[in-house]
Amino acid sequence: MSLSRALDSLSGDRDTEAAIRRIVALFKDHTGESLSRTRVADNAGVSVELTARILRVLSEAFVLESSGEPPTYSFGGDRANEIEIDRFLRSSGRSAGAVRNNVEKFRNRYSR
């Protein structure tokens, strides 16, 4: 599996995508570090429930490695996954920026 398949199995709403973006970026910045789900949730600013679901899907897709009980997660720095993560971060950042710009334009045009 891969990041794209993991993303397909998670809901496509903006909040979930933003949470995935923050979590994936956190692991990319902490390559090789083992992080608990509560630490990930705290650092990413995402609820523990949503974080647990995202981490479970990412580990099932072999994007993250999990071990222990309670599980800790790490990103091993696999080059193929890293390329997919970079692509995802770029495209989701552009889409989030476009939404922000559209909202700003709407407010500028129709606010009184």
N, C-alpha and C positions, 0 to 999 in steps of 0.2 A: 504494500500500500504506500501511500504518499500523502503529502500535505493536501494536495488538491482533493483526494478522496475523503480525507478527514473533514475538510471544509464542506464538502457536499453533504456529509451526514449531520452537520450542525446547522441550526436554523440560520437563515440568511438575513435576519433583521440587523439594523445598523448597530444596535447596542451589543449584540453578540459578536458581530464582526469587529467592533472597536475593542471588545474584551479579548478576542483572539489576537488581534494586532498587538495589544499591550503585553499579553502573555508570551507570544512568540518572540517579540523584541527583547523581553526580559531574559528569556533563555538564550537568545543569540548573544546578548551582552555578558552572560554568565556561563559560557561554554565550559562543560566539564564539571560544573558545580552541581551538587545534589541539593534540591530545594523541596521543602515540604509544601503541601497544598496551601496551608495557612500563610506561609511566608510568601508564596506566589500571589495569593489573594491580596495580602497587605501591600506588597510592592507594586502590584498592577492596579490596585484600587478597584478590584472586582469582587463580587460576593463569593463567599466560600463555596456555595452550591454550584454556581455557574463555573467557577474555577475548577472544581472537582470534575464536572462533566466534560469540560474542554480538555483537561489533562488526561482523563480516561481515554477520550477519543484520539488524542494525539499519540498516546502510548500504544494504543491498539493499531494505529496506522504506522507505527515504527518511526515516528518523527522524534519522539522522546523515549528515553529508556526509563523504566520504573523498577524499583526494587524495595524490598522490605515491607513491613507492616507496622504502622501505617506507611503507605508508599511514599518514597521520595522520588523525584523526577530529575532527569538531567538531559542535556542536549550534548551528544557526543561530537558534534562538529562534522558529521557526514557531509561531504561536499555536495552530493546531489540534493540532500535536504536543505543545505545552506542556500543553494541556488534558488530552490523553490520558495524558501522563506524570504529571500531578498526580493524576488519577483512579487510575492504576495504583499510585502510591506510597501513596495513602490506603488502597486496598483491600488491597494486599499487607501493609501495616503492620498493619492490623486483623487479617488472617488470621494473621500471625506472632505477634501479641499473644495471640490466642485459643489458639494452640498452646502458647505459653509458659504461659498460665494453666492450661490443661488438664493439662500436665505437672506444674506446681506443685501443683495440687489432688490429682492422683494420688499424688505423693510424700508430701504431707501426710496423706493418708488411709491409705495402705498402708505407709508406712515405719515401722520399729520401732526 
